[in-house]
Amino acid sequence: GSTFTALNKIDSAIYYLQLARQKNIEINNLPANAPVLINLGELFVKKRNHQQAIMHLNEALILIEKIGSQDLKMKALYNLGYTHTKTGKLVQAEKEFKDALQIAENLNDKEILYNSY
């Protein structure tokens, strides 16, 4: 999926990420689906399918809570905030950006910190 994303072949990237997601379910490697779901969310934003993006990012957050990855939580919240800005839900977006920023500060994630200011 990442190769097709880099080539801006969004539909192909989505197809292969969905295959990866299904394979992770089949082999019971659900933690590996968190970044897959985040990537799917990002791609659906690019396609302007905000409902699908929100669905995948929320599913990622549920999974991330179970595995406890602060880095992935930060990325999912940031992308969810970005998606909510696209749908006009600015209050919700602001909360998600603040939550992501707090995690970024705790992790000293320079990229998210840079994008937040």
C-alpha positions in Angstrom: 0.0 0.0 0.0 2.8 2.5 0.8 4.3 2.1 -2.7 1.1 3.0 -4.3 0.5 5.8 -1.9 3.9 7.3 -2.8 3.0 7.0 -6.5 -0.3 8.7 -5.7 -2.3 5.7 -6.9 -4.9 6.0 -4.1 -7.3 3.3 -5.2 -4.5 0.7 -5.6 -3.1 1.7 -2.2 -6.5 1.3 -0.6 -6.9 -2.1 -2.2 -3.6 -3.4 -0.9 -4.0 -1.9 2.5 -7.4 -3.6 2.8 -5.8 -6.9 1.8 -3.2 -6.4 4.5 -5.9 -5.6 7.0 -7.7 -8.8 6.1 -4.6 -10.9 6.3 -3.8 -9.5 9.7 -7.3 -10.5 10.9 -6.8 -14.0 9.4 -3.5 -14.6 11.2 -4.8 -12.9 14.4 -2.2 -10.1 14.2 -4.6 -7.3 15.1 -2.0 -4.9 16.5 -0.6 -4.7 13.0 -3.9 -3.3 11.8 -3.5 0.0 13.7 -1.1 1.7 11.2 -3.0 0.1 8.3 -6.3 1.7 9.6 -4.5 5.1 10.0 -3.2 4.8 6.5 -6.6 3.9 5.1 -8.0 6.9 6.9 -5.5 9.2 5.3 -6.2 7.8 1.9 -10.0 8.2 2.2 -9.4 11.9 3.2 -7.5 12.3 -0.1 -10.5 10.8 -1.9 -12.7 13.2 0.0 -14.6 10.3 1.5 -14.6 11.7 5.0 -17.1 9.3 6.5 -14.8 6.3 5.5 -11.8 8.2 6.9 -13.5 8.9 10.2 -14.7 5.3 10.4 -11.2 3.8 9.9 -9.5 6.3 12.2 -12.0 5.7 15.0 -11.5 1.9 14.5 -7.7 2.5 14.8 -8.2 4.4 18.0 -10.2 1.6 19.6 -7.4 -0.9 18.6 -4.7 1.5 19.7 -6.3 1.8 23.2 -6.0 -2.0 23.5 -2.3 -2.1 22.4 -1.3 1.1 24.2 0.8 2.8 21.5 1.0 6.5 22.2 2.8 7.2 18.9 0.0 5.6 16.9 -2.7 7.3 19.1 -1.1 10.7 18.3 -1.1 10.0 14.6 -4.7 8.8 14.6 -5.9 11.8 16.6 -4.0 14.2 14.4 -5.5 12.6 11.2 -9.0 12.6 12.8 -8.6 16.3 13.7 -7.6 17.0 10.1 -10.5 15.0 8.8 -12.9 16.9 11.1 -11.7 20.2 9.8 -12.6 19.0 6.3 -16.2 18.2 7.5 -16.6 21.5 9.3 -16.6 20.0 12.8 -14.1 22.5 14.1 -14.8 22.0 17.8 -14.2 18.3 17.5 -11.1 18.9 15.4 -9.6 21.3 17.9 -10.0 18.8 20.7 -8.3 16.0 18.7 -5.5 18.4 17.7 -5.0 19.4 21.3 -4.9 15.7 22.4 -2.4 14.8 19.6 -0.3 17.8 20.5 -0.2 16.8 24.2 1.0 13.3 23.2 3.5 14.8 20.7 5.0 17.0 23.5 5.3 14.0 25.7 7.0 12.0 23.0 8.9 15.0 21.7 7.6 14.3 18.2 9.1 17.1 16.1 7.0 16.5 13.0 3.6 16.7 14.8 4.9 19.6 16.9 6.0 21.5 13.8 2.6 20.9 12.0 0.7 22.0 15.1 2.1 25.5 15.3 
